Each structure stands twice: as structure tokens, then as C-alpha cells.
Amino acid sequence: MHNRGRKKSFYNHMVHKRHFYFKHTTLYTVNFYPNSKHNISWYLELDLTGNNNNFVSFYIWTTEENDTTEKDFELSMIAADGSPLIAHKETKCLFTNKKRGFSNFGSRNEIFEHRKEEFLRNDALTLRCKIWDSEMTENGHFLCSTYPVIHRANFVWTLKEFSTLTPQDEKNYICQNSNQQIH
């Protein structure tokens, strides 16, 4: 691949491995801003379902509606030493539709079963995005961590006159927690 211009690398640690076993999960990184003259925001998407249930998808998104500059990019999952375990590249891409990437980026079985010690070391999957853009003013690296959160609510209460309730009866209970009201 002929790499025109300066290179920006963005590393992201997707944490905690138990979330990777849910097939119908899509994870997004925080926005990052490579130092280009247009100050365009980017983020990564990892879709654990992929194009079908046997693959994960990996995409790079831009928030810019009208980005007309060509960019080369590489998306990869990397090992502890920084070498790519899986890497895919595209050249001379226009991000006019805001999203580019790979629907069959890597095999779920390879990532989460056969080579999980390599991919999920310390319960983290490390993703890397490299962008080559002739308009970037300097090389650079960005690091961040994404922690998926699963929201759960558990509660127990006594239902008065439970034995008299019928399937048509409707009772509303308001539960209050420290963050939000749940109905």
C-alpha cells in the first residue's frame, strides 16, 4: 500500500471479555480527532454479529458529512507486542457515506475460542486504526479504553392481596434509584 501523507494511529482497548461472548453486541469507541486541518471527528465500531454470526465486523466512522479528501486506512486487532493479529487495509477511500470497513473482519471462532489468549489478553481486545491523510499536519498516536456497561435493575417488593389479583389487573409501582427513575 502506498501511504501518502502523515500517519495517525488510534489504539483502543475494548474491555471486559465477558461482553465479547454476546453475539448481538455492537461496541463504539469514543470520538478521536486526528490533527487535520478540518478537525474531523472519527470513531470505531466493532459489531460482534458481523455480516453473519460467524464473523465480527470492524468499521471506522467519521462525523463529517462532506469529507472529500482521499485517505488510506488500516484496521487491526493487535497482540501485546503491537503486531497485528488481523489487519485489513483500504486505499484512496472517500468517506462520503461516513462509514468504511470490513463486514467479515475476522472469524468469531478464531478470536474468541481458538486464539483467545492472543486476542483477549488481560480481558481486553486491543484495536488499532491507522489513517494516512495528506492534509494531516503531524504524525501522532491516540490511546483510550472503552468499557461496555450493561445496565441492570433488580428489585423485590411485597404485593398486597396477591391472591386476589387477576390477569386483567394492572398495578403500577415506581422504583427509585440514585441515577434515574424506573417505571
C-alpha positions in Angstrom: 0.0 0.0 0.0 1.4 3.4 -0.9 0.9 5.6 2.1 0.5 9.2 1.2 0.9 11.9 3.8 1.2 11.7 7.5 0.0 8.8 9.6 -2.2 8.9 12.7 -2.7 5.8 14.8 -5.5 5.3 17.2 -5.4 2.5 19.8 -8.4 1.4 21.8 -8.7 -1.3 24.4 -12.2 -2.9 24.5 -12.7 -4.2 28.0 -14.1 -6.7 29.6 -14.0 -10.0 27.7 -17.3 -11.3 29.1 -19.1 -8.8 26.8 -17.5 -10.3 23.7 -19.4 -13.5 24.1 -22.8 -11.8 23.5 -23.3 -12.2 19.7 -25.7 -9.3 19.3 -23.5 -6.6 20.6 -22.1 -3.6 18.9 -19.3 -1.6 20.6 -18.3 2.0 19.8 -15.2 3.9 20.8 -15.0 7.5 21.9 -14.5 10.1 19.2 -11.0 11.0 18.3 -9.6 13.9 16.4 -6.5 13.4 14.3 -4.8 16.8 13.8 -6.1 17.5 10.3 -6.8 21.0 9.0 -10.5 20.2 9.0 -10.6 18.9 12.6 -12.7 15.9 11.7 -14.0 13.6 14.4 -13.7 9.8 14.0 -14.8 6.7 15.9 -14.6 2.9 15.6 -17.4 0.3 15.6 -16.9 -3.3 16.4 -20.0 -5.4 15.6 -19.8 -8.9 17.1 -22.5 -10.2 14.9 -20.8 -9.1 11.7 -22.2 -9.9 8.3 -23.3 -13.2 9.7 -22.9 -14.9 13.1 -19.5 -16.4 12.2 -17.6 -13.1 11.8 -17.1 -9.8 13.5 -17.3 -6.5 11.6 -15.0 -3.6 12.1 -15.6 -0.1 10.8 -14.3 3.4 11.0 -16.8 6.3 11.0 -16.5 10.0 10.5 -18.9 12.6 11.8 -18.0 14.8 8.8 -20.8 14.9 6.2 -18.8 16.2 3.3 -15.3 14.9 3.7 -13.9 14.7 0.1 -10.2 14.0 0.8 -8.9 10.6 0.0 -7.5 8.6 2.9 -5.7 5.3 3.3 -6.6 3.4 6.4 -5.9 0.1 8.2 -8.0 -1.5 10.9 -6.4 -4.2 13.0 -6.6 -6.3 16.2 -3.2 -6.3 17.8 -1.1 -8.5 20.0 0.7 -7.5 23.2 3.8 -6.7 21.3 1.9 -4.3 18.9 2.0 -6.7 15.9 -1.3 -7.2 14.1 -3.2 -10.4 14.7 -5.7 -9.5 12.0 -5.3 -6.4 9.7 -7.2 -5.1 6.7 -6.4 -2.1 4.6 -8.1 0.2 2.1 -6.5 2.8 -0.1 -7.8 6.0 -1.6 -11.1 6.0 0.3 -13.6 8.7 0.3 -15.7 8.8 3.5 -18.7 10.3 1.7 -21.1 7.7 3.2 -19.4 8.3 6.7 -18.5 4.6 7.3 -15.8 2.3 5.8 -14.6 -1.0 6.9 -15.0 -4.7 6.8 -18.2 -6.8 7.4 -16.2 -10.0 7.6 -13.2 -8.7 9.5 -12.3 -11.8 11.5 -13.7 -15.2 12.5 -15.6 -15.2 15.8 -14.2 -18.8 16.5 -10.6 -17.7 15.9 -10.9 -14.5 18.0 -13.0 -15.8 20.9 -12.1 -19.5 21.1 -9.1 -20.8 19.2 -6.7 -17.9 19.8 -8.5 -16.1 22.6 -5.3 -15.9 24.7 -3.7 -13.8 22.0 -6.7 -11.6 21.2 -8.1 -11.2 24.8 -5.1 -10.9 26.9 -5.9 -9.3 30.3 -9.6 -9.4 29.4 -9.0 -6.7 26.8 -9.2 -6.6 23.0 -6.9 -4.0 21.5 -7.9 -2.4 18.3 -5.8 -0.2 16.1 -6.8 2.2 13.4 -4.2 3.9 11.2 -5.1 6.7 8.9 -2.9 8.3 6.2 -4.1 11.7 5.1 -2.1 14.2 3.1 -3.7 17.1 4.9 -2.6 16.0 8.4 0.0 18.3 9.8 1.9 15.9 12.0 2.2 12.2 12.9 0.6 11.1 16.2 -0.9 8.3 18.3 -4.1 8.3 20.4 -4.9 5.8 23.2 -8.1 5.2 25.0 -10.2 2.4 26.7 -13.8 1.6 26.1 -15.7 -0.1 28.9 -19.0 -1.6 27.9 -21.7 -1.2 30.5 -24.7 -3.4 30.9 -27.5 -1.7 32.8 -29.4 -3.9 35.2 -32.1 -3.3 37.7 -33.2 -5.8 40.4 -35.9 -5.2 42.9 -38.1 -7.1 45.3 -41.3 -6.0 47.0 -44.4 -7.4 48.6 -47.6 -7.4 46.6 -50.6 -6.7 48.8 -53.5 -9.1 48.3 -51.6 -11.0 45.7 -54.1 -13.9 45.8 -56.9 -11.6 44.7 -55.2 -10.4 41.5 -56.5 -11.5 38.1 -54.6 -11.4 34.8 -56.5 -8.3 33.8 -55.5 -6.3 36.9 -52.8 -3.8 36.4 -50.7 -2.3 39.2 -48.0 0.4 38.7 -45.1 0.6 41.0 -42.5 3.3 40.9 -38.9 2.3 41.8 -36.4 5.0 42.6 -32.6 4.6 42.3 -29.8 7.1 42.7 -29.4 7.7 39.0 -32.9 7.6 37.4 -36.5 6.7 38.0 -37.6 3.3 36.7 -41.2 2.5 35.9 
